[in-house]
Amino acid sequence: MNRTEFIIVTAIVLFVAFMLGWFASWLIHRVARVTQSEMGELDQMAQSLHEAEEAREQAIDYMQHREAELTNRVTQTEAELKAAMDGLREARQEAEELRAYIERKNL
């Protein structure tokens, strides 16, 4: 094989390799391309995701507000219970004092 034949064979091999690469690239882009309907679906999914995130944030805000409100009510109820218990303790003590006074007067 002389020099000219070697150059021609090398050029043909390189051209065939180039054509195979180009065909493979075209085939991959043809199979993997995104159609307009798929873009519409992606936009719709993105919108749905955005709405779901907003609903989640609203739910979290509502739950935090509700938790604070319930914590406040529990604190108020505990304070009222403590006041009622103190009042009951004082009433029992006063009733006990009155019984003792009545018993001393009856003797």
Buried (B, 14 or more C-beta within 10 A) or exposed (E): EEEEEEEEEEEEEEEEEEEEEEEEEEEEEEEEEEEEEEEEEEEEEEEEEEEEEEEEEEEEEEEEEEEEEEEEEEEEEEEEEEEEEEEEEEEEEEEEEEEEEEEEEEE
